[in-house]
Amino acid sequence: MLLTLILWPVAWFVRRHFGRKLELTTKERWLRLGVRIVFVFELIFVASLFTLVTYGLTHLDLLSDKGTKWFYLAQFIGVMGAAGTIVVLLNAVLAWMSKRKTIWGKLRATMMLLACLGLLWFSFAGNLLHFSSTY
């Protein structure tokens, strides 16, 4: 996910340098942007939970009622990312139905979907999206 976001401007620069235009339909363009937004939400979710737990280990008052609002905010961002998995699924379905996409484009869309589903499974298995203030 992180590589997708990092290489997004790199790909734009390479296409611009070689004079190639990214020819997408309006639906593909919106889904492409939606996938990037979902990836941002999911990476912020993982980073914020990691940061909160790491900081909470040295400052135990964060794991009391003082830090509940921060954990709820992180979980809300996680729910937005989890709901956005539908956008990534639609992107993968559209990629496989498209006759213009190469096999690499279809595999990339599938890998993006598998990454989102993996994070979604990890979130549900670890009860990371369970809004509760009992620690």
Buried (B, 14 or more C-beta within 10 A) or exposed (E): BEEBEEEEEEEEEEEEEEEEEEEEEEEBEBBBEBBBEBBBBBBBBBEBBEEBEEEBEEEEEBBEEEBBEBBEEBBBBBBBBBEBBEBBBBBBEBBEEBEEBEEEEBBBBBEBBEBBEEBBEEBEEEEBBEEEEEE
